[in-house]
Amino acid sequence: MLFSICTRVGGVACLSILLSIPAWSQQSATEKMIAQGHFNRARPLVQAVLERHPQDVNALVELSTIQWAFGQLDASVATAERAVLAADESSAAHAQLLNALGAKLASNRTGSFEKLSVTRRFRREADRTLQLDPRNLYAHEALARFYWYAPAMAGGSRAKSRQWLDKLVQLDAARGYALKAELDATDSDKAKSLVAVRADWMYAVEANPKSYEAHAGLSRCLMSNGSEKLKEAEDEAKKALTLEPSRIDSYRMLAAVYVRTSRWDQLDSTLKSARSAVPDDLTAEFIAAQTILDHNLGSQWTRAEQHLRTYLKQPSEGLEPSMAMAHWKLGVVMEKEGNRTAALKELEIAISLDQSMDEAKRELQKLH
């Protein structure tokens, strides 16, 4: 994968950063929603702007980001191209096209031949973005990822990646160390990787103690360091929550901590708070159920079922587990509860929603 990095929260693979979500210095309401991951809230507002002003560059960049968040990569590229056509001198428009092309390169649905063409476009957009704004953070991040993940035959170079990473650290230390944590996480020596990634996130927090992303990243990292670090992970999640209580990451990390430590009252309280503070993103419910599954807590299957059914009551948010995945996980839980008929039904729904779910297909074959 070229740009994507998966972290694990409560055992479930969660998308951390596929590309850089714009974080404008003077944010409008929709820009802030997108920066905080509230894509469903932002979409109708952005679309309303474009109905009145089809060439509004900021709205086009925002729509492209929303489309990317829901995996609509071709649409995201096309919308970013519209932004570039509307304002060729806009570094933000070119940076968004660069990011959308990077997401195409990262996707396993993009064929090898197509990736060659996308790579050439990606490189051109990187050059154009930096020509317009040599300090553009998104271009620095994109190039650091490109050189790190791309094979040598496609121009990949870990040395060049580190050069771009060093430049990013100089421009924005917290973001630079966050990206370094992503890259260090790919080290095949897992013990070495855990130490490096933890240090990276600690540097990010030190560089910007008021960064939600830095505290949330450190919390995720600590959770992967074993049970002895759960208290520290909880503390960092609470710090992130204090900074921005309307974002979901801190709630889902706390949910995972409370499941792993069997603190059910605190789990219920946290999920209630999450539903109140972030009513359009129920991912903490999914994480609670997934953590129960991962740790095979047989006495809590009913609880896991309840959390998944709650998650399925409304459409999923961008970058969060899909409805198909939730139905798949519910099928697994129903099987564990001994309800084979219900398990078959949930797995069939999951596959009908997403034909690429090979693991769900294998589960279904086992039950037939």
C-alpha positions as CSV (number, residue, x, y, z in Angstrom):
1,M,0.0,0.0,0.0
2,L,1.4,3.4,-0.9
3,F,-0.3,5.9,1.3
4,S,-2.5,4.0,3.7
5,I,-1.5,3.0,7.2
6,C,-3.7,0.9,9.4
7,T,-3.6,1.1,13.1
8,R,-5.5,-1.1,15.5
9,V,-8.0,0.0,18.1
10,G,-9.3,-2.7,20.3
11,G,-8.0,-5.2,17.7
12,V,-9.9,-3.8,14.8
13,A,-7.9,-2.4,11.9
14,C,-8.9,1.3,11.6
15,L,-7.9,3.7,8.9
16,S,-5.6,6.3,10.4
17,I,-4.6,8.5,7.4
18,L,-4.9,7.7,3.8
19,L,-4.2,11.2,2.8
20,S,-4.1,14.5,4.6
21,I,-7.4,15.9,5.5
22,P,-7.2,19.6,4.9
23,A,-6.9,21.7,8.2
24,W,-7.3,25.2,7.0
25,S,-5.9,28.0,9.2
26,Q,-9.2,29.9,9.2
27,Q,-11.8,27.2,9.0
28,S,-15.4,27.7,7.8
29,A,-18.1,25.5,9.4
30,T,-17.8,22.8,6.7
31,E,-14.0,22.9,6.7
32,K,-14.0,22.3,10.4
33,M,-16.5,19.4,10.1
34,I,-14.2,17.7,7.5
35,A,-11.1,18.3,9.6
36,Q,-12.8,16.6,12.5
37,G,-14.1,13.7,10.4
38,H,-17.8,14.7,10.2
39,F,-18.2,14.0,6.5
40,N,-21.9,13.1,6.6
41,R,-22.6,16.5,8.2
42,A,-20.5,18.4,5.7
43,R,-21.7,16.8,2.5
44,P,-25.2,18.4,2.1
45,L,-23.7,21.8,3.1
46,V,-20.9,21.5,0.5
47,Q,-23.4,20.3,-2.2
48,A,-25.6,23.3,-1.5
49,V,-22.7,25.6,-2.1
50,L,-21.9,23.9,-5.4
51,E,-25.5,24.1,-6.6
52,R,-25.3,27.9,-6.3
53,H,-21.6,28.2,-7.3
54,P,-20.4,25.1,-9.3
55,Q,-16.9,26.5,-9.6
56,D,-16.3,27.3,-6.0
57,V,-12.8,26.0,-5.4
58,N,-13.0,25.5,-1.7
59,A,-16.3,23.6,-2.0
60,L,-14.8,21.4,-4.8
61,V,-11.8,20.6,-2.6
62,E,-14.1,19.7,0.3
63,L,-16.4,17.5,-1.8
64,S,-13.3,15.7,-3.2
65,T,-12.2,15.0,0.4
66,I,-15.6,13.7,1.4
67,Q,-15.7,11.4,-1.7
68,W,-12.3,10.1,-0.8
69,A,-13.4,9.4,2.8
70,F,-16.2,7.1,1.5
71,G,-13.9,5.3,-0.9
72,Q,-15.2,7.0,-4.0
73,L,-11.7,7.5,-5.4
74,D,-12.6,8.0,-9.1
75,A,-15.2,10.7,-8.1
76,S,-12.7,12.3,-5.7
77,V,-10.1,12.6,-8.5
78,A,-12.7,14.0,-10.9
79,T,-13.9,16.6,-8.5
80,A,-10.3,17.6,-7.6
81,E,-9.7,18.0,-11.4
82,R,-12.7,20.4,-11.5
83,A,-11.1,22.4,-8.7
84,V,-7.8,22.6,-10.6
85,L,-9.6,23.7,-13.8
86,A,-11.5,26.3,-11.9
87,A,-8.3,27.7,-10.3
88,D,-5.0,26.5,-11.7
89,E,-3.1,28.9,-9.5
90,S,-4.6,27.4,-6.3
91,S,-2.1,25.3,-4.4
92,A,-5.0,23.8,-2.3
93,A,-6.7,22.5,-5.5
94,H,-3.5,20.9,-6.8
95,A,-2.7,19.5,-3.3
96,Q,-6.2,17.9,-3.2
97,L,-5.7,16.4,-6.7
98,L,-2.3,15.1,-5.5
99,N,-3.9,13.5,-2.4
100,A,-6.7,11.9,-4.5
101,L,-4.2,10.5,-6.9
102,G,-2.2,9.2,-4.0
103,A,-5.2,7.4,-2.6
104,K,-5.7,5.8,-6.1
105,L,-2.1,4.6,-5.9
106,A,-2.7,3.1,-2.4
107,S,-5.9,1.3,-3.5
108,N,-5.7,-2.4,-4.2
109,R,-8.5,-1.9,-6.7
110,T,-6.1,0.1,-8.9
111,G,-4.4,-2.2,-11.4
112,S,-0.7,-2.2,-12.0
113,F,-1.0,-0.7,-15.5
114,E,-3.2,2.1,-14.3
115,K,-0.8,2.8,-11.4
116,L,1.9,3.7,-13.9
117,S,-0.2,6.4,-15.4
118,V,-1.4,7.6,-12.0
119,T,2.2,7.8,-10.7
120,R,3.2,10.1,-13.6
121,R,0.2,12.4,-12.8
122,F,1.0,12.2,-9.1
123,R,4.5,13.4,-9.7
124,R,3.4,16.3,-11.9
125,E,0.9,17.4,-9.3
126,A,3.5,17.3,-6.6
127,D,5.8,19.5,-8.6
128,R,3.0,21.9,-9.4
129,T,1.8,22.1,-5.8
130,L,5.3,22.9,-4.5
131,Q,5.8,25.4,-7.4
132,L,2.8,27.3,-6.1
133,D,3.6,26.9,-2.4
134,P,7.0,25.5,-1.5
135,R,5.8,25.1,2.1
136,N,2.7,23.1,1.3
137,L,2.5,20.5,4.1
138,Y,0.3,18.1,2.1
139,A,2.8,17.9,-0.7
140,H,5.6,17.1,1.7
141,E,3.5,14.4,3.4
142,A,2.5,13.0,0.0
143,L,6.0,12.8,-1.3
144,A,7.4,11.3,1.9
145,R,4.8,8.5,1.7
146,F,5.4,8.0,-2.1
147,Y,9.1,7.5,-1.7
148,W,8.6,5.3,1.3
149,Y,6.0,2.9,-0.1
150,A,6.7,2.9,-3.8
151,P,8.9,0.1,-5.1
152,A,12.3,1.1,-6.4
153,M,11.3,0.5,-10.0
154,A,8.6,3.1,-9.6
155,G,10.9,5.6,-8.1
156,G,10.7,4.6,-4.4
157,S,13.6,5.6,-2.1
158,R,13.6,5.4,1.7
159,A,16.5,7.9,1.7
160,K,14.4,10.5,-0.3
161,S,11.4,9.7,1.9
162,R,13.4,10.7,5.0
163,Q,14.6,13.9,3.3
164,W,11.0,15.0,2.8
165,L,10.1,13.8,6.3
166,D,12.9,16.0,7.7
167,K,11.5,19.0,5.8
168,L,8.1,18.3,7.1
169,V,9.3,18.1,10.7
170,Q,10.9,21.5,10.2
171,L,7.7,23.0,8.9
172,D,5.3,21.4,11.4
173,A,7.0,19.1,14.0
174,A,3.8,17.5,15.3
175,R,2.6,16.5,11.8
176,G,6.1,15.4,10.9
177,Y,6.5,13.1,13.9
178,A,2.9,11.7,13.3
179,L,4.0,10.8,9.8
180,K,7.3,9.4,11.1
181,A,5.2,7.1,13.4
182,E,3.3,5.8,10.4
183,L,6.5,5.0,8.5
184,D,8.3,3.5,11.5
185,A,5.3,1.2,12.1
186,T,6.2,-0.6,8.8
187,D,9.5,-1.9,10.3
188,S,9.6,-5.7,10.2
189,D,11.2,-5.8,13.6
190,K,8.1,-5.3,15.6
191,A,9.8,-4.8,19.0
192,K,12.0,-2.1,17.4
193,S,9.0,-0.6,15.7
194,L,6.9,-0.3,18.8
195,V,9.7,1.6,20.6
196,A,10.2,3.9,17.6
197,V,6.5,4.6,17.1
198,R,5.9,5.4,20.7
199,A,8.9,7.8,20.7
200,D,7.5,9.5,17.6
201,W,4.1,10.1,19.1
202,M,5.7,11.4,22.3
203,Y,7.7,13.9,20.2
204,A,4.5,14.9,18.5
205,V,2.8,15.6,21.8
206,E,5.8,17.5,23.0
207,A,5.9,19.6,19.8
208,N,2.2,20.4,20.2
209,P,0.6,19.5,23.5
210,K,-2.8,20.9,22.2
211,S,-2.9,18.6,19.2
212,Y,-5.9,16.2,19.4
213,E,-4.2,14.0,16.7
214,A,-1.0,13.7,18.7
215,H,-2.7,12.6,21.9
216,A,-5.0,10.3,20.0
217,G,-2.0,8.8,18.1
218,L,-0.1,8.2,21.3
219,S,-3.1,6.5,22.9
220,R,-3.4,4.1,19.9
221,C,0.2,3.4,20.1
222,L,0.1,2.6,23.8
223,M,-2.8,0.3,23.3
224,S,-0.7,-1.8,21.0
225,N,2.1,-2.1,23.6
226,G,0.2,-4.6,25.8
227,S,-2.0,-4.6,28.8
228,E,0.6,-2.8,31.0
229,K,0.2,0.3,28.9
230,L,-3.6,0.5,29.0
231,K,-3.7,3.1,31.8
232,E,-1.4,5.4,29.9
233,A,-3.5,4.8,26.8
234,E,-6.6,5.8,28.7
235,D,-5.0,8.9,30.0
236,E,-4.0,10.0,26.5
237,A,-7.4,9.3,25.2
238,K,-8.9,11.5,27.9
239,K,-6.5,14.3,27.1
240,A,-7.6,14.1,23.5
241,L,-11.3,14.1,24.6
242,T,-10.8,17.2,26.7
243,L,-9.3,19.0,23.7
244,E,-12.1,18.1,21.2
245,P,-15.0,16.3,22.8
246,S,-16.9,16.3,19.5
247,R,-14.6,13.9,17.8
248,I,-15.0,10.1,17.9
249,D,-11.4,8.8,18.2
250,S,-11.0,9.3,21.9
251,Y,-14.4,7.6,22.7
252,R,-13.6,4.5,20.7
253,M,-10.2,4.2,22.3
254,L,-11.7,4.5,25.7
255,A,-14.3,1.9,24.7
256,A,-11.6,-0.5,23.8
257,V,-9.8,0.1,27.1
258,Y,-12.9,-0.5,29.1
259,V,-13.7,-3.7,27.3
260,R,-10.2,-5.0,27.8
261,T,-10.3,-4.2,31.5
262,S,-13.9,-5.4,32.0
263,R,-15.1,-2.0,33.2
264,W,-18.6,-2.4,31.9
265,D,-20.2,0.5,33.7
266,Q,-17.5,2.9,32.4
267,L,-18.0,1.4,28.9
268,D,-21.7,2.1,29.0
269,S,-21.1,5.6,30.3
270,T,-18.6,6.4,27.6
271,L,-20.8,5.0,24.9
272,K,-23.7,7.1,26.1
273,S,-21.4,10.2,26.1
274,A,-20.3,9.4,22.6
275,R,-23.8,9.1,21.3
276,S,-24.6,12.5,22.8
277,A,-21.4,14.3,21.7
278,V,-21.1,12.6,18.2
279,P,-24.6,11.3,17.4
280,D,-23.8,10.8,13.7
281,D,-20.8,8.5,14.3
282,L,-21.4,5.4,16.3
283,T,-18.0,3.8,15.8
284,A,-17.3,3.5,19.5
285,E,-20.2,0.9,19.5
286,F,-18.5,-1.0,16.7
287,I,-15.1,-0.9,18.5
288,A,-16.6,-2.2,21.7
289,A,-18.1,-5.2,19.9
290,Q,-15.0,-5.9,17.9
291,T,-12.8,-5.8,21.1
292,I,-15.2,-8.4,22.7
293,L,-14.7,-10.6,19.6
294,D,-10.9,-10.1,19.5
295,H,-10.5,-11.1,23.1
296,N,-13.1,-13.9,22.9
297,L,-15.1,-12.7,25.8
298,G,-17.8,-15.4,25.6
299,S,-19.8,-14.0,28.5
300,Q,-20.3,-10.7,26.5
301,W,-21.7,-12.0,23.2
302,T,-25.1,-10.5,23.9
303,R,-23.4,-7.1,24.6
304,A,-21.4,-7.4,21.4
305,E,-24.7,-8.1,19.5
306,Q,-26.3,-5.0,21.0
307,H,-23.4,-2.7,20.1
308,L,-23.4,-3.9,16.5
309,R,-27.2,-3.5,16.1
310,T,-26.9,0.0,17.5
311,Y,-24.1,0.7,15.0
312,L,-26.3,-0.5,12.2
313,K,-29.1,1.9,13.0
314,Q,-27.7,4.7,10.9
315,P,-25.3,5.0,7.9
316,S,-21.6,4.7,8.7
317,E,-19.3,7.8,8.7
318,G,-16.5,8.2,6.2
319,L,-13.3,6.3,7.1
320,E,-15.2,4.1,9.5
321,P,-16.3,0.5,9.3
322,S,-18.9,0.0,6.6
323,M,-22.4,-1.4,7.0
324,A,-21.1,-4.5,5.2
325,M,-18.4,-5.0,7.8
326,A,-20.9,-4.5,10.7
327,H,-23.2,-7.1,9.2
328,W,-20.3,-9.5,8.8
329,K,-19.2,-9.0,12.4
330,L,-22.8,-9.4,13.6
331,G,-23.0,-12.7,11.7
332,V,-19.9,-13.9,13.5
333,V,-21.4,-12.9,16.9
334,M,-24.7,-14.7,16.0
335,E,-22.8,-17.8,15.2
336,K,-21.0,-17.7,18.5
337,E,-24.4,-17.3,20.2
338,G,-25.5,-20.5,18.5
339,N,-28.0,-18.8,16.1
340,R,-27.0,-20.2,12.8
341,T,-30.0,-18.9,10.9
342,A,-29.4,-15.4,12.0
343,A,-25.6,-15.7,11.3
344,L,-26.3,-16.9,7.7
345,K,-28.7,-13.9,7.1
346,E,-26.1,-11.4,8.4
347,L,-23.3,-12.8,6.3
348,E,-25.4,-12.9,3.2
349,I,-26.3,-9.2,3.7
350,A,-22.7,-8.3,4.2
351,I,-21.6,-10.0,1.0
352,S,-24.5,-8.4,-1.0
353,L,-23.3,-5.0,0.2
354,D,-19.6,-5.7,-0.6
355,Q,-18.7,-8.5,-2.9
356,S,-15.0,-8.0,-2.1
357,M,-15.4,-9.4,1.5
358,D,-13.6,-12.7,1.1
359,E,-13.4,-13.4,4.8
360,A,-17.2,-13.1,5.1
361,K,-17.6,-15.4,2.1
362,R,-15.4,-18.0,3.9
363,E,-17.5,-17.7,7.1
364,L,-20.6,-18.2,5.0
365,Q,-19.1,-21.3,3.3
366,K,-18.3,-22.8,6.7
367,L,-21.9,-22.4,7.9
368,H,-23.5,-24.0,4.8
